[in-house]
Amino acid sequence: MSTNSKELIVLADSSPDHVMEKAVKMGFRVLALSQEAREKVTKFIDPSHLIRVGEWPSKGELTLVEIKGSEDIPVIEEVASSGNVLIDSDGWKIIPLENLIAALGSGDRIYAIADNIEEARSLLGVLERGIKGVVVPLHDLNELNEAKRLIEEATPLHLAIAEVTEVKEIGMGDRVCVDTASILSKGEGMLVGGSASFFFLVHSENLESPFTSPREFRVNAGAVSNYILVPDGKTKYLSEVRSGVEVLAVDKSGKKRVVSTGRAKVEKRPLVLIRAKTKENEGWVILQLAETVPLMKPDGTPLPVTEAKVGDKVLTYIEESKARHFGIPVEEFVDER
C-alpha cells in the first residue's frame, strides 16, 4: 500500500457479523475496541484481518489516544513519530486533526474514529491531504458499498511521466467536450486515451486564453473513440458519455473526485494524434487540434497540443490490466494499436 493510499477499517463493536464477513472478503480490515467484540469477531474472521490496538502508553498496530484538548497533541505527536496513532474524540474532530496534520506536516500515520460514512469522508479530506485512514461502523451492505467507493475516491492515482514520441495531424473527426456540472480547478482535468490501459491527463478549459473565454466546467476530451476513466476503476468510450454520466476529475498529484456530466458536446473538428511512452508502456490519444486543448507537464503546467513536440514530457496514467469488457478490467490478452 502506497503512502498516498487511504484505508477504511470496519469497527466491529457496532457492525453486524454478515457485514464484517463480506467486508473482509472485499479486502477491508476489522478493528474491535472492546474485549467482547474481539472475542466475537475471532470466531468467524481470521485473526490476521483483525487490527491490534494498544492504548497509550502501550503500543499496537494502532495506538489509541483520546483527544480531550490541545494538551493531548504532544502525546499524539510522540506516538506518530514512530508509529500509527488512532484518535478518538467525542467532541470536536476536524479542528484537532487539522492542528495535528499542520504540526506533523502529514496525516500519513493518523487514523481516526468516525461515526458514519459522511464523517469518514470529511476526515479523509482534512486540509486537502487528509489522514491515512478511518475506523467506522458499517450497519448494512449498502454502507459497505459506499465505503468501498469512498476509499477508491480518496486514494490518489499514481500518475506516470511519459515522453511524447509522435505528433501527427490526422484530419477531421468527431470530438467530445465533456461539460460537467462542477467547476474544475486549475491543474485539474480528465484521463483519456486511445488504449484502455494508457491514459493522458487532459487539462480543463478553465485557463485564460486570447482565443476564447474560460470554460471552467469543460474538458475537451478528444475523439469519440477515446476511452475516459470513470468511477469504480471503469472506463467508457467518449461516445457513451451524456448528461448524468459520472466521470473522474483528476489533478496533477493524482487526486481524483467524481463529477457529473451536464452535457456531452460532439462536433466535427481537426484532430491530432499524440503518442507517448514510458519505459514499459506506450499509448496514444486523439485530441482536437486547438490552442485551448492542453495536456499536462509533470509540474502541472498546461501544454497546448498545438505546441506539443517529440521529446516533451506529459502526465499519464497506466492501468495494470490491459483488457476490458464493457469498461471493466478483465484478465485476458488484448492488443490495441
C-alpha positions in Angstrom: 0.0 0.0 0.0 1.5 3.3 -1.0 1.9 6.3 1.3 -0.9 8.1 -0.6 -3.4 5.2 -0.3 -6.2 5.6 2.2 -7.7 2.9 4.4 -11.2 2.3 5.9 -11.4 -0.1 8.8 -14.6 -1.7 10.0 -15.5 -1.1 13.6 -16.6 -4.5 15.0 -18.2 -3.1 18.1 -21.3 -1.9 16.2 -21.2 -3.7 12.9 -23.3 -6.8 12.1 -21.4 -10.1 11.6 -22.6 -10.6 8.0 -21.3 -7.1 7.0 -17.9 -7.8 8.6 -17.6 -11.1 6.8 -18.4 -9.5 3.5 -16.1 -6.6 4.2 -13.1 -8.9 4.9 -13.8 -10.7 1.5 -13.6 -7.3 -0.1 -10.3 -6.5 1.4 -11.2 -4.4 4.5 -9.7 -5.0 7.9 -11.6 -5.1 11.2 -10.9 -3.4 14.5 -12.5 -4.2 17.8 -12.2 -1.8 20.7 -13.8 -4.0 23.4 -12.7 -7.4 24.5 -16.2 -8.7 24.0 -16.2 -7.6 20.3 -12.7 -9.0 19.8 -13.8 -12.4 21.1 -16.9 -12.4 18.9 -15.1 -11.4 15.7 -12.3 -14.1 16.0 -15.0 -16.8 15.9 -15.7 -16.1 12.3 -12.9 -13.9 11.0 -9.3 -15.0 10.6 -7.3 -13.1 13.3 -4.9 -11.8 10.6 -7.7 -9.5 9.5 -8.1 -8.1 13.0 -6.0 -5.0 13.9 -4.2 -4.9 17.2 -4.9 -1.8 19.2 -2.8 -0.6 22.1 -3.9 2.1 24.5 -1.3 4.8 25.3 1.3 4.3 26.5 1.2 0.6 25.3 1.6 0.2 21.6 -0.1 -2.0 19.0 -0.5 -1.8 15.2 -2.5 1.3 16.1 -2.1 3.2 19.3 -5.3 4.6 20.7 -5.1 8.1 22.1 -8.2 10.0 23.3 -8.2 13.7 22.5 -9.8 15.9 25.2 -7.9 19.1 24.4 -4.8 20.7 23.0 -2.7 19.3 25.8 -3.1 15.8 24.2 -1.4 16.9 20.9 2.2 16.4 22.1 1.4 12.8 23.1 -0.1 12.2 19.6 3.0 13.7 18.0 5.2 11.4 20.1 3.2 8.3 19.0 3.1 9.4 15.4 6.8 9.9 15.3 7.4 6.2 15.4 4.1 4.5 14.6 0.4 4.8 13.6 -2.0 6.6 16.0 -5.7 6.1 16.3 -7.5 9.2 17.6 -10.8 9.1 19.5 -12.7 12.2 20.2 -16.3 12.5 21.4 -16.5 16.2 20.6 -14.5 18.2 18.0 -12.8 16.1 15.3 -11.9 18.3 12.3 -10.1 21.0 14.2 -7.8 18.7 16.2 -7.0 16.8 13.1 -6.2 20.0 11.2 -3.8 21.0 14.0 -2.2 17.6 14.0 -1.6 17.5 10.3 -0.2 21.0 10.4 2.1 20.1 13.3 3.3 16.8 11.7 3.4 18.1 8.2 1.4 15.0 7.1 -1.5 12.8 8.0 0.2 9.6 6.9 0.3 8.0 10.3 -3.0 9.3 11.6 -6.2 7.2 11.9 -9.5 8.5 13.4 -12.8 7.0 14.6 -15.7 8.3 12.6 -19.4 7.9 13.5 -20.6 7.3 9.9 -19.6 7.3 6.2 -20.2 11.0 5.7 -18.0 11.9 8.7 -15.3 9.4 7.3 -15.4 11.3 4.0 -14.7 14.6 5.8 -11.9 13.2 7.9 -10.1 11.7 4.9 -10.1 15.1 3.3 -9.0 17.3 6.2 -6.7 20.1 4.9 -7.0 18.5 1.4 -4.2 16.0 2.3 -6.4 14.1 4.8 -5.5 11.4 7.3 -4.3 7.9 6.5 -7.4 6.1 7.5 -10.7 5.9 9.4 -12.4 3.4 11.6 -16.2 3.4 11.1 -19.2 1.2 11.8 -21.0 -0.3 8.8 -24.5 -1.2 9.5 -25.6 -2.9 6.2 -24.3 -3.9 2.8 -25.3 -0.6 1.2 -22.9 1.2 3.6 -20.2 -1.3 2.8 -20.5 -0.5 -0.9 -20.4 3.2 0.0 -17.2 2.6 2.0 -15.6 0.8 -0.9 -16.4 3.7 -3.2 -15.2 6.2 -0.7 -11.8 4.6 -0.4 -11.5 4.4 -4.2 -12.3 8.1 -4.5 -10.0 9.1 -1.6 -6.9 7.2 -2.8 -4.9 9.2 -5.4 -3.9 7.6 -8.7 -0.2 7.1 -9.4 0.5 9.2 -12.4 3.5 8.4 -14.7 5.7 10.7 -16.7 5.7 9.7 -20.4 7.7 11.1 -23.3 6.0 12.2 -26.5 7.2 10.1 -29.4 4.8 11.3 -32.2 2.6 14.3 -33.0 0.6 13.8 -36.2 -2.4 15.7 -37.6 -5.0 13.3 -38.9 -7.7 15.4 -40.4 -11.3 15.9 -39.4 -13.3 13.8 -36.9 -15.9 13.9 -34.2 -14.6 15.1 -30.8 -16.4 15.4 -27.5 -16.3 18.2 -25.0 -17.3 16.9 -21.6 -19.2 19.7 -19.8 -19.5 18.9 -16.2 -22.0 20.1 -13.5 -18.9 21.3 -11.4 -16.3 24.0 -11.5 -13.0 22.4 -12.3 -9.9 23.9 -10.7 -6.7 25.0 -12.4 -4.5 21.9 -12.6 -7.5 19.6 -12.9 -8.6 17.6 -15.9 -9.6 14.1 -17.1 -7.8 11.0 -18.1 -8.5 9.9 -21.7 -6.7 7.7 -24.2 -6.9 5.5 -27.3 -5.9 2.5 -25.2 -7.8 1.1 -22.3 -4.6 0.9 -20.2 -2.8 4.1 -21.1 -4.5 7.5 -20.3 -3.3 11.1 -20.9 -4.2 13.8 -18.4 -6.0 16.5 -20.4 -6.4 19.8 -18.7 -9.7 21.5 -18.4 -10.6 24.7 -20.4 -10.5 26.9 -17.3 -7.3 28.7 -18.4 -7.2 32.3 -19.6 -6.7 32.5 -23.3 -6.6 35.2 -26.0 -8.7 32.8 -28.2 -11.8 32.2 -26.0 -13.3 32.8 -22.6 -12.5 30.1 -20.0 -15.0 27.2 -19.7 -14.4 26.2 -16.1 -16.7 23.2 -16.3 -15.3 21.7 -19.5 -12.7 19.2 -20.7 -12.2 18.9 -24.4 -11.6 15.2 -24.3 -11.0 14.4 -27.9 -12.2 11.8 -30.4 -15.4 9.8 -29.8 -13.3 6.6 -29.9 -11.2 7.7 -26.9 -11.7 5.9 -23.5 -12.3 8.1 -20.5 -11.7 6.9 -16.9 -14.9 6.9 -14.8 -15.6 5.9 -11.1 -15.0 2.4 -9.7 -12.0 1.8 -12.0 -14.1 1.5 -15.1 -13.9 3.3 -18.5 -16.4 4.5 -21.1 -16.0 5.4 -24.7 -16.4 9.2 -25.1 -19.3 8.3 -27.5 -21.1 6.9 -24.5 -20.8 10.0 -22.3 -24.0 12.0 -21.9 -25.8 14.1 -19.3 -26.0 12.5 -15.9 -22.9 10.2 -16.5 -20.3 10.3 -13.7 -16.7 10.8 -14.7 -13.5 11.4 -12.8 -11.8 14.8 -12.4 -8.1 14.3 -11.7 -5.3 16.8 -10.8 -1.5 16.7 -11.3 -1.0 14.8 -8.0 -3.4 12.1 -9.0 -6.1 13.2 -6.5 -9.5 12.5 -8.0 -13.1 13.3 -7.5 -16.4 12.3 -9.1 -18.2 14.9 -11.2 -21.4 14.5 -13.2 -21.7 15.4 -16.8 -24.1 18.2 -17.7 -23.8 17.6 -21.4 -21.5 15.9 -24.0 -20.9 18.2 -26.9 -20.0 16.4 -30.1 -18.7 18.4 -33.1 -16.5 17.9 -36.2 -13.1 19.4 -35.7 -9.5 18.9 -36.9 -7.7 16.2 -34.9 -4.2 15.4 -33.8 -2.8 12.1 -32.7 -0.2 12.2 -29.9 1.7 9.1 -29.0 3.9 8.7 -25.9 5.8 6.1 -23.9 7.2 5.3 -20.5 9.9 2.7 -20.0 7.5 -0.2 -20.2 4.3 1.1 -21.9 3.2 3.0 -24.9 -0.1 4.7 -25.7 -1.8 7.4 -27.7 -4.6 9.8 -27.6 -6.6 11.7 -30.4 -7.5 15.3 -29.5 -8.8 18.3 -31.2 -6.1 20.4 -32.8 -6.6 23.6 -30.9 -4.6 26.0 -28.7 -7.2 25.6 -25.9 -6.7 21.8 -25.6 -3.7 21.2 -23.2 -2.0 18.1 -22.0 -0.2 18.4 -18.6 3.5 18.6 -18.0 5.0 16.8 -14.9 4.9 20.0 -12.9 1.2 20.6 -13.7 1.9 23.3 -16.4 -0.5 23.0 -19.3 1.0 22.0 -22.7 -1.3 23.0 -25.6 -1.4 20.2 -28.2 -0.6 22.8 -30.8 2.8 23.2 -29.1 3.5 19.6 -28.3 6.5 18.0 -29.9 8.6 14.8 -29.8 10.6 14.7 -26.5 8.1 16.6 -24.4 7.2 15.0 -21.1 3.5 14.7 -20.1 1.5 13.2 -17.2 -0.2 9.8 -17.9 -1.9 7.0 -16.0 -1.1 3.4 -16.7 -3.5 0.6 -15.9 -2.1 -2.8 -14.9 -5.0 -4.6 -16.6 -4.7 -4.1 -20.4 -8.1 -5.8 -21.3 -11.6 -4.6 -20.6 -15.1 -5.9 -21.1 -17.8 -3.2 -21.2 -15.4 -0.9 -19.4 -14.5 -3.4 -16.6 -10.9 -4.7 -16.3 -10.5 -8.4 -17.2 -7.6 -10.7 -17.3 -7.3 -11.7 -21.0 -5.0 -11.0 -23.9 -5.7 -7.8 -25.9 -3.6 -5.9 -28.4 -4.7 -2.3 -29.0 -2.7 -0.3 -31.5 
